[in-house]
Amino acid sequence: MPEQLVGTVVHYFKGPSVAVVRVAEGTLAVGDRLRFHGHTTDFTAQIASMEVNHQKVPLAKVGDEVAIQVTDRTRQHDQVFKVTP
């Protein structure tokens, strides 16, 4: 499946298992599949919900820092790819 780099992880909250992603290219929407890839990170997850400034949003665009609930640990500087069918 093709992948498009959309951003990087800028922070990870361990308790709620939330990654903060800075969107650098394209857009992210609820339902998109993302691949998190880094030195010790490599997993795919689907976006169930996103928040910008503690407000739920259906879409994130370039420049947004969006909080996404994830299934596994991410690390700062991990790359985030949008997986397209």
Biopython code that builds the backbone (N, CA, C, O; Angstrom):
import numpy as np
from Bio.PDB.StructureBuilder import StructureBuilder

atoms = [
    (1, "MET", "N", (0.842, -1.188, 0.000)),
    (1, "MET", "CA", (0.000, 0.000, 0.000)),
    (1, "MET", "C", (0.880, 1.242, 0.000)),
    (1, "MET", "O", (1.863, 1.306, 0.739)),
    (2, "PRO", "N", (0.537, 2.227, -0.821)),
    (2, "PRO", "CA", (1.337, 3.456, -0.851)),
    (2, "PRO", "C", (1.172, 4.267, 0.433)),
    (2, "PRO", "O", (0.122, 4.243, 1.075)),
    (3, "GLU", "N", (2.231, 4.981, 0.784)),
    (3, "GLU", "CA", (2.225, 5.814, 1.985)),
    (3, "GLU", "C", (2.692, 7.213, 1.625)),
    (3, "GLU", "O", (3.542, 7.394, 0.753)),
    (4, "GLN", "N", (2.122, 8.206, 2.311)),
    (4, "GLN", "CA", (2.516, 9.592, 2.112)),
    (4, "GLN", "C", (2.910, 10.171, 3.463)),
    (4, "GLN", "O", (2.145, 10.095, 4.424)),
    (5, "LEU", "N", (4.105, 10.750, 3.534)),
    (5, "LEU", "CA", (4.549, 11.394, 4.776)),
    (5, "LEU", "C", (3.657, 12.598, 5.041)),
    (5, "LEU", "O", (3.534, 13.481, 4.193)),
    (6, "VAL", "N", (3.031, 12.637, 6.223)),
    (6, "VAL", "CA", (2.146, 13.756, 6.549)),
    (6, "VAL", "C", (2.637, 14.575, 7.735)),
    (6, "VAL", "O", (2.198, 15.711, 7.913)),
    (7, "GLY", "N", (3.536, 14.030, 8.553)),
    (7, "GLY", "CA", (4.002, 14.807, 9.688)),
    (7, "GLY", "C", (4.931, 14.033, 10.592)),
    (7, "GLY", "O", (5.406, 12.949, 10.255)),
    (8, "THR", "N", (5.183, 14.626, 11.768)),
    (8, "THR", "CA", (6.063, 14.010, 12.758)),
    (8, "THR", "C", (5.436, 14.114, 14.144)),
    (8, "THR", "O", (4.628, 15.001, 14.419)),
    (9, "VAL", "N", (5.828, 13.190, 14.998)),
    (9, "VAL", "CA", (5.372, 13.213, 16.391)),
    (9, "VAL", "C", (6.186, 14.267, 17.144)),
    (9, "VAL", "O", (7.417, 14.251, 17.104)),
    (10, "VAL", "N", (5.495, 15.182, 17.830)),
    (10, "VAL", "CA", (6.196, 16.204, 18.611)),
    (10, "VAL", "C", (6.115, 15.922, 20.109)),
    (10, "VAL", "O", (6.904, 16.458, 20.887)),
    (11, "HIS", "N", (5.157, 15.076, 20.516)),
    (11, "HIS", "CA", (5.053, 14.726, 21.932)),
    (11, "HIS", "C", (4.221, 13.456, 22.072)),
    (11, "HIS", "O", (3.381, 13.156, 21.223)),
    (12, "TYR", "N", (4.464, 12.711, 23.155)),
    (12, "TYR", "CA", (3.681, 11.515, 23.445)),
    (12, "TYR", "C", (3.291, 11.544, 24.911)),
    (12, "TYR", "O", (4.134, 11.735, 25.787)),
    (13, "PHE", "N", (1.991, 11.350, 25.172)),
    (13, "PHE", "CA", (1.490, 11.279, 26.540)),
    (13, "PHE", "C", (1.250, 9.813, 26.875)),
    (13, "PHE", "O", (0.367, 9.171, 26.307)),
    (14, "LYS", "N", (2.057, 9.286, 27.818)),
    (14, "LYS", "CA", (2.035, 7.865, 28.148)),
    (14, "LYS", "C", (0.718, 7.426, 28.787)),
    (14, "LYS", "O", (0.171, 6.389, 28.413)),
    (15, "GLY", "N", (0.206, 8.193, 29.740)),
    (15, "GLY", "CA", (-1.015, 7.811, 30.467)),
    (15, "GLY", "C", (-2.200, 7.553, 29.551)),
    (15, "GLY", "O", (-2.735, 6.445, 29.529)),
    (16, "PRO", "N", (-2.621, 8.573, 28.786)),
    (16, "PRO", "CA", (-3.770, 8.353, 27.890)),
    (16, "PRO", "C", (-3.384, 7.717, 26.552)),
    (16, "PRO", "O", (-4.258, 7.449, 25.728)),
    (17, "SER", "N", (-2.089, 7.473, 26.322)),
    (17, "SER", "CA", (-1.579, 6.906, 25.067)),
    (17, "SER", "C", (-2.000, 7.764, 23.877)),
    (17, "SER", "O", (-2.695, 7.312, 22.967)),
    (18, "VAL", "N", (-1.554, 9.018, 23.918)),
    (18, "VAL", "CA", (-1.896, 9.998, 22.886)),
    (18, "VAL", "C", (-0.613, 10.560, 22.278)),
    (18, "VAL", "O", (0.312, 10.956, 22.987)),
    (19, "ALA", "N", (-0.585, 10.584, 20.941)),
    (19, "ALA", "CA", (0.541, 11.175, 20.219)),
    (19, "ALA", "C", (0.107, 12.529, 19.672)),
    (19, "ALA", "O", (-0.983, 12.657, 19.113)),
    (20, "VAL", "N", (0.962, 13.543, 19.833)),
    (20, "VAL", "CA", (0.711, 14.853, 19.240)),
    (20, "VAL", "C", (1.515, 14.902, 17.947)),
    (20, "VAL", "O", (2.740, 14.783, 17.958)),
    (21, "VAL", "N", (0.813, 15.078, 16.841)),
    (21, "VAL", "CA", (1.421, 15.053, 15.517)),
    (21, "VAL", "C", (1.353, 16.446, 14.888)),
    (21, "VAL", "O", (0.286, 17.058, 14.839)),
    (22, "ARG", "N", (2.497, 16.944, 14.407)),
    (22, "ARG", "CA", (2.521, 18.198, 13.655)),
    (22, "ARG", "C", (2.351, 17.840, 12.181)),
    (22, "ARG", "O", (3.186, 17.143, 11.605)),
    (23, "VAL", "N", (1.263, 18.323, 11.576)),
    (23, "VAL", "CA", (0.962, 18.021, 10.176)),
    (23, "VAL", "C", (1.814, 18.917, 9.285)),
    (23, "VAL", "O", (1.738, 20.142, 9.377)),
    (24, "ALA", "N", (2.630, 18.301, 8.417)),
    (24, "ALA", "CA", (3.534, 19.045, 7.539)),
    (24, "ALA", "C", (3.064, 19.032, 6.081)),
    (24, "ALA", "O", (3.380, 19.945, 5.318)),
    (25, "GLU", "N", (2.314, 18.004, 5.697)),
    (25, "GLU", "CA", (1.832, 17.879, 4.321)),
    (25, "GLU", "C", (0.448, 17.257, 4.320)),
    (25, "GLU", "O", (0.143, 16.402, 5.152)),
    (26, "GLY", "N", (-0.383, 17.683, 3.392)),
    (26, "GLY", "CA", (-1.694, 17.071, 3.219)),
    (26, "GLY", "C", (-2.637, 17.352, 4.380)),
    (26, "GLY", "O", (-2.507, 18.355, 5.082)),
    (27, "THR", "N", (-3.583, 16.447, 4.564)),
    (27, "THR", "CA", (-4.567, 16.567, 5.635)),
    (27, "THR", "C", (-4.732, 15.208, 6.315)),
    (27, "THR", "O", (-4.387, 14.165, 5.761)),
    (28, "LEU", "N", (-5.269, 15.255, 7.528)),
    (28, "LEU", "CA", (-5.625, 14.044, 8.261)),
    (28, "LEU", "C", (-7.105, 14.137, 8.600)),
    (28, "LEU", "O", (-7.602, 15.204, 8.961)),
    (29, "ALA", "N", (-7.806, 13.015, 8.481)),
    (29, "ALA", "CA", (-9.228, 12.981, 8.800)),
    (29, "ALA", "C", (-9.517, 11.760, 9.666)),
    (29, "ALA", "O", (-8.797, 10.763, 9.618)),
    (30, "VAL", "N", (-10.586, 11.854, 10.459)),
    (30, "VAL", "CA", (-11.016, 10.712, 11.264)),
    (30, "VAL", "C", (-11.302, 9.564, 10.308)),
    (30, "VAL", "O", (-11.981, 9.746, 9.298)),
    (31, "GLY", "N", (-10.784, 8.380, 10.624)),
    (31, "GLY", "CA", (-10.950, 7.205, 9.779)),
    (31, "GLY", "C", (-9.719, 6.880, 8.948)),
    (31, "GLY", "O", (-9.596, 5.762, 8.448)),
    (32, "ASP", "N", (-8.796, 7.842, 8.788)),
    (32, "ASP", "CA", (-7.560, 7.586, 8.039)),
    (32, "ASP", "C", (-6.700, 6.571, 8.774)),
    (32, "ASP", "O", (-6.719, 6.510, 10.004)),
    (33, "ARG", "N", (-5.944, 5.773, 8.022)),
    (33, "ARG", "CA", (-4.978, 4.846, 8.608)),
    (33, "ARG", "C", (-3.606, 5.500, 8.569)),
    (33, "ARG", "O", (-3.184, 6.021, 7.536)),
    (34, "LEU", "N", (-2.915, 5.470, 9.701)),
    (34, "LEU", "CA", (-1.586, 6.072, 9.816)),
    (34, "LEU", "C", (-0.553, 5.022, 10.175)),
    (34, "LEU", "O", (-0.844, 4.063, 10.891)),
    (35, "ARG", "N", (0.656, 5.214, 9.670)),
    (35, "ARG", "CA", (1.785, 4.367, 10.058)),
    (35, "ARG", "C", (2.781, 5.250, 10.801)),
    (35, "ARG", "O", (3.234, 6.267, 10.278)),
    (36, "PHE", "N", (3.111, 4.854, 12.013)),
    (36, "PHE", "CA", (4.095, 5.556, 12.829)),
    (36, "PHE", "C", (5.410, 4.802, 12.692)),
    (36, "PHE", "O", (5.474, 3.604, 12.966)),
    (37, "HIS", "N", (6.461, 5.505, 12.265)),
    (37, "HIS", "CA", (7.731, 4.837, 12.009)),
    (37, "HIS", "C", (8.880, 5.659, 12.583)),
    (37, "HIS", "O", (8.974, 6.864, 12.354)),
    (38, "GLY", "N", (9.743, 4.992, 13.326)),
    (38, "GLY", "CA", (10.926, 5.635, 13.892)),
    (38, "GLY", "C", (11.984, 4.592, 14.185)),
    (38, "GLY", "O", (11.889, 3.453, 13.730)),
    (39, "HIS", "N", (12.998, 4.987, 14.951)),
    (39, "HIS", "CA", (14.121, 4.104, 15.269)),
    (39, "HIS", "C", (13.654, 2.796, 15.913)),
    (39, "HIS", "O", (14.123, 1.718, 15.547)),
    (40, "THR", "N", (12.728, 2.896, 16.872)),
    (40, "THR", "CA", (12.221, 1.695, 17.539)),
    (40, "THR", "C", (10.702, 1.589, 17.442)),
    (40, "THR", "O", (10.093, 0.799, 18.164)),
    (41, "THR", "N", (10.090, 2.365, 16.569)),
    (41, "THR", "CA", (8.641, 2.399, 16.425)),
    (41, "THR", "C", (8.255, 1.967, 15.016)),
    (41, "THR", "O", (8.867, 2.409, 14.044)),
    (42, "ASP", "N", (7.249, 1.113, 14.897)),
    (42, "ASP", "CA", (6.721, 0.765, 13.592)),
    (42, "ASP", "C", (5.381, 0.057, 13.777)),
    (42, "ASP", "O", (5.340, -1.152, 14.008)),
    (43, "PHE", "N", (4.285, 0.812, 13.675)),
    (43, "PHE", "CA", (2.954, 0.228, 13.777)),
    (43, "PHE", "C", (1.967, 1.075, 12.983)),
    (43, "PHE", "O", (2.236, 2.229, 12.649)),
    (44, "THR", "N", (0.827, 0.475, 12.692)),
    (44, "THR", "CA", (-0.232, 1.157, 11.949)),
    (44, "THR", "C", (-1.457, 1.259, 12.846)),
    (44, "THR", "O", (-1.779, 0.330, 13.588)),
    (45, "ALA", "N", (-2.140, 2.408, 12.767)),
    (45, "ALA", "CA", (-3.347, 2.618, 13.570)),
    (45, "ALA", "C", (-4.337, 3.462, 12.774)),
    (45, "ALA", "O", (-3.958, 4.243, 11.901)),
    (46, "GLN", "N", (-5.607, 3.283, 13.098)),
    (46, "GLN", "CA", (-6.650, 4.074, 12.452)),
    (46, "GLN", "C", (-7.051, 5.205, 13.390)),
    (46, "GLN", "O", (-7.123, 5.014, 14.604)),
    (47, "ILE", "N", (-7.313, 6.386, 12.825)),
    (47, "ILE", "CA", (-7.708, 7.532, 13.646)),
    (47, "ILE", "C", (-9.167, 7.366, 14.055)),
    (47, "ILE", "O", (-10.061, 7.371, 13.210)),
    (48, "ALA", "N", (-9.401, 7.219, 15.365)),
    (48, "ALA", "CA", (-10.763, 7.118, 15.889)),
    (48, "ALA", "C", (-11.284, 8.502, 16.270)),
    (48, "ALA", "O", (-12.467, 8.796, 16.098)),
    (49, "SER", "N", (-10.386, 9.357, 16.793)),
    (49, "SER", "CA", (-10.755, 10.736, 17.114)),
    (49, "SER", "C", (-9.497, 11.582, 17.167)),
    (49, "SER", "O", (-8.404, 11.087, 17.444)),
    (50, "MET", "N", (-9.671, 12.868, 16.895)),
    (50, "MET", "CA", (-8.555, 13.817, 16.916)),
    (50, "MET", "C", (-8.987, 15.059, 17.679)),
    (50, "MET", "O", (-10.166, 15.412, 17.710)),
    (51, "GLU", "N", (-8.006, 15.716, 18.295)),
    (51, "GLU", "CA", (-8.290, 16.972, 18.987)),
    (51, "GLU", "C", (-7.219, 18.000, 18.655)),
    (51, "GLU", "O", (-6.033, 17.682, 18.575)),
    (52, "VAL", "N", (-7.659, 19.237, 18.464)),
    (52, "VAL", "CA", (-6.771, 20.381, 18.326)),
    (52, "VAL", "C", (-7.169, 21.356, 19.431)),
    (52, "VAL", "O", (-8.319, 21.792, 19.494)),
    (53, "ASN", "N", (-6.224, 21.696, 20.295)),
    (53, "ASN", "CA", (-6.499, 22.569, 21.450)),
    (53, "ASN", "C", (-7.676, 22.068, 22.282)),
    (53, "ASN", "O", (-8.541, 22.856, 22.665)),
    (54, "HIS", "N", (-7.718, 20.776, 22.562)),
    (54, "HIS", "CA", (-8.730, 20.121, 23.403)),
    (54, "HIS", "C", (-10.133, 20.176, 22.809)),
    (54, "HIS", "O", (-11.111, 19.994, 23.535)),
    (55, "GLN", "N", (-10.254, 20.421, 21.506)),
    (55, "GLN", "CA", (-11.546, 20.420, 20.823)),
    (55, "GLN", "C", (-11.521, 19.321, 19.763)),
    (55, "GLN", "O", (-10.597, 19.255, 18.953)),
    (56, "LYS", "N", (-12.544, 18.455, 19.773)),
    (56, "LYS", "CA", (-12.602, 17.396, 18.757)),
    (56, "LYS", "C", (-12.773, 18.021, 17.379)),
    (56, "LYS", "O", (-13.583, 18.928, 17.188)),
    (57, "VAL", "N", (-11.996, 17.520, 16.422)),
    (57, "VAL", "CA", (-12.070, 18.009, 15.045)),
    (57, "VAL", "C", (-12.144, 16.816, 14.093)),
    (57, "VAL", "O", (-11.580, 15.760, 14.381)),
    (58, "PRO", "N", (-12.844, 16.977, 12.947)),
    (58, "PRO", "CA", (-12.918, 15.886, 11.975)),
    (58, "PRO", "C", (-11.759, 15.902, 10.977)),
    (58, "PRO", "O", (-11.500, 14.902, 10.308)),
    (59, "LEU", "N", (-11.052, 17.054, 10.878)),
    (59, "LEU", "CA", (-10.020, 17.224, 9.864)),
    (59, "LEU", "C", (-8.890, 18.090, 10.410)),
    (59, "LEU", "O", (-9.137, 19.067, 11.117)),
    (60, "ALA", "N", (-7.650, 17.731, 10.082)),
    (60, "ALA", "CA", (-6.484, 18.532, 10.458)),
    (60, "ALA", "C", (-5.725, 18.870, 9.180)),
    (60, "ALA", "O", (-5.607, 18.040, 8.279)),
    (61, "LYS", "N", (-5.207, 20.108, 9.110)),
    (61, "LYS", "CA", (-4.502, 20.539, 7.907)),
    (61, "LYS", "C", (-3.067, 20.921, 8.242)),
    (61, "LYS", "O", (-2.660, 20.874, 9.403)),
    (62, "VAL", "N", (-2.307, 21.297, 7.226)),
    (62, "VAL", "CA", (-0.898, 21.664, 7.392)),
    (62, "VAL", "C", (-0.755, 22.745, 8.465)),
    (62, "VAL", "O", (-1.484, 23.737, 8.470)),
    (63, "GLY", "N", (0.198, 22.530, 9.372)),
    (63, "GLY", "CA", (0.458, 23.492, 10.444)),
    (63, "GLY", "C", (-0.223, 23.152, 11.754)),
    (63, "GLY", "O", (0.174, 23.656, 12.804)),
    (64, "ASP", "N", (-1.247, 22.301, 11.713)),
    (64, "ASP", "CA", (-1.956, 21.918, 12.945)),
    (64, "ASP", "C", (-1.110, 20.947, 13.760)),
    (64, "ASP", "O", (-0.364, 20.137, 13.210)),
    (65, "GLU", "N", (-1.240, 21.043, 15.075)),
    (65, "GLU", "CA", (-0.694, 20.025, 15.976)),
    (65, "GLU", "C", (-1.899, 19.311, 16.555)),
    (65, "GLU", "O", (-2.655, 19.879, 17.342)),
    (66, "VAL", "N", (-2.066, 18.076, 16.163)),
    (66, "VAL", "CA", (-3.273, 17.327, 16.484)),
    (66, "VAL", "C", (-2.947, 16.166, 17.418)),
    (66, "VAL", "O", (-1.941, 15.478, 17.245)),
    (67, "ALA", "N", (-3.814, 15.958, 18.415)),
    (67, "ALA", "CA", (-3.654, 14.859, 19.370)),
    (67, "ALA", "C", (-4.463, 13.666, 18.878)),
    (67, "ALA", "O", (-5.660, 13.779, 18.615)),
    (68, "ILE", "N", (-3.790, 12.516, 18.757)),
    (68, "ILE", "CA", (-4.421, 11.305, 18.238)),
    (68, "ILE", "C", (-4.181, 10.160, 19.218)),
    (68, "ILE", "O", (-3.047, 9.900, 19.620)),
    (69, "GLN", "N", (-5.259, 9.482, 19.593)),
    (69, "GLN", "CA", (-5.117, 8.305, 20.465)),
    (69, "GLN", "C", (-4.467, 7.184, 19.652)),
    (69, "GLN", "O", (-4.891, 6.895, 18.533)),
    (70, "VAL", "N", (-3.438, 6.557, 20.219)),
    (70, "VAL", "CA", (-2.708, 5.504, 19.509)),
    (70, "VAL", "C", (-2.711, 4.214, 20.323)),
    (70, "VAL", "O", (-2.990, 4.212, 21.522)),
    (71, "THR", "N", (-2.393, 3.120, 19.636)),
    (71, "THR", "CA", (-2.429, 1.805, 20.270)),
    (71, "THR", "C", (-1.089, 1.400, 20.850)),
    (71, "THR", "O", (-1.020, 0.468, 21.652)),
    (72, "ASP", "N", (-0.016, 2.087, 20.458)),
    (72, "ASP", "CA", (1.323, 1.721, 20.892)),
    (72, "ASP", "C", (2.098, 2.999, 21.211)),
    (72, "ASP", "O", (1.643, 4.103, 20.910)),
    (73, "ARG", "N", (3.269, 2.841, 21.820)),
    (73, "ARG", "CA", (4.091, 3.989, 22.195)),
    (73, "ARG", "C", (4.739, 4.613, 20.958)),
    (73, "ARG", "O", (5.228, 3.910, 20.074)),
    (74, "THR", "N", (4.734, 5.933, 20.915)),
    (74, "THR", "CA", (5.472, 6.660, 19.878)),
    (74, "THR", "C", (6.536, 7.497, 20.569)),
    (74, "THR", "O", (6.516, 7.667, 21.788)),
    (75, "ARG", "N", (7.447, 8.007, 19.790)),
    (75, "ARG", "CA", (8.520, 8.833, 20.340)),
    (75, "ARG", "C", (8.639, 10.108, 19.536)),
    (75, "ARG", "O", (8.258, 10.166, 18.367)),
    (76, "GLN", "N", (9.177, 11.135, 20.185)),
    (76, "GLN", "CA", (9.395, 12.406, 19.510)),
    (76, "GLN", "C", (10.241, 12.170, 18.260)),
    (76, "GLN", "O", (11.191, 11.389, 18.289)),
    (77, "HIS", "N", (9.902, 12.832, 17.185)),
    (77, "HIS", "CA", (10.582, 12.760, 15.881)),
    (77, "HIS", "C", (10.211, 11.533, 15.053)),
    (77, "HIS", "O", (10.725, 11.378, 13.945)),
    (78, "ASP", "N", (9.328, 10.643, 15.554)),
    (78, "ASP", "CA", (8.848, 9.549, 14.712)),
    (78, "ASP", "C", (8.110, 10.147, 13.523)),
    (78, "ASP", "O", (7.420, 11.157, 13.657)),
    (79, "GLN", "N", (8.256, 9.520, 12.361)),
    (79, "GLN", "CA", (7.562, 9.993, 11.174)),
    (79, "GLN", "C", (6.166, 9.380, 11.126)),
    (79, "GLN", "O", (5.950, 8.249, 11.560)),
    (80, "VAL", "N", (5.222, 10.157, 10.585)),
    (80, "VAL", "CA", (3.843, 9.702, 10.472)),
    (80, "VAL", "C", (3.460, 9.687, 8.990)),
    (80, "VAL", "O", (3.552, 10.699, 8.296)),
    (81, "PHE", "N", (3.027, 8.513, 8.528)),
    (81, "PHE", "CA", (2.655, 8.334, 7.127)),
    (81, "PHE", "C", (1.163, 8.030, 7.030)),
    (81, "PHE", "O", (0.619, 7.299, 7.858)),
    (82, "LYS", "N", (0.506, 8.590, 6.023)),
    (82, "LYS", "CA", (-0.888, 8.268, 5.752)),
    (82, "LYS", "C", (-0.893, 7.096, 4.774)),
    (82, "LYS", "O", (-0.302, 7.182, 3.698)),
    (83, "VAL", "N", (-1.561, 6.001, 5.144)),
    (83, "VAL", "CA", (-1.613, 4.802, 4.314)),
    (83, "VAL", "C", (-2.846, 4.898, 3.427)),
    (83, "VAL", "O", (-3.965, 5.053, 3.916)),
    (84, "THR", "N", (-2.625, 4.803, 2.101)),
    (84, "THR", "CA", (-3.755, 4.873, 1.166)),
    (84, "THR", "C", (-3.935, 3.514, 0.495)),
    (84, "THR", "O", (-2.958, 2.844, 0.163)),
    (85, "PRO", "N", (-5.184, 3.116, 0.301)),
    (85, "PRO", "CA", (-5.463, 1.797, -0.288)),
    (85, "PRO", "C", (-5.074, 1.720, -1.759)),
    (85, "PRO", "O", (-5.248, 0.677, -2.390)),
]
sb = StructureBuilder()
sb.init_structure("model")
sb.init_model(0)
sb.init_chain("A")
sb.init_seg("    ")
for serial, (resi, resn, name, xyz) in enumerate(atoms, 1):
    if name == "N":
        sb.init_residue(resn, " ", resi, " ")
    sb.init_atom(name, np.array(xyz, "f"), 0.0, 1.0, " ", f" {name:<3s}", serial, name[0])
structure = sb.get_structure()
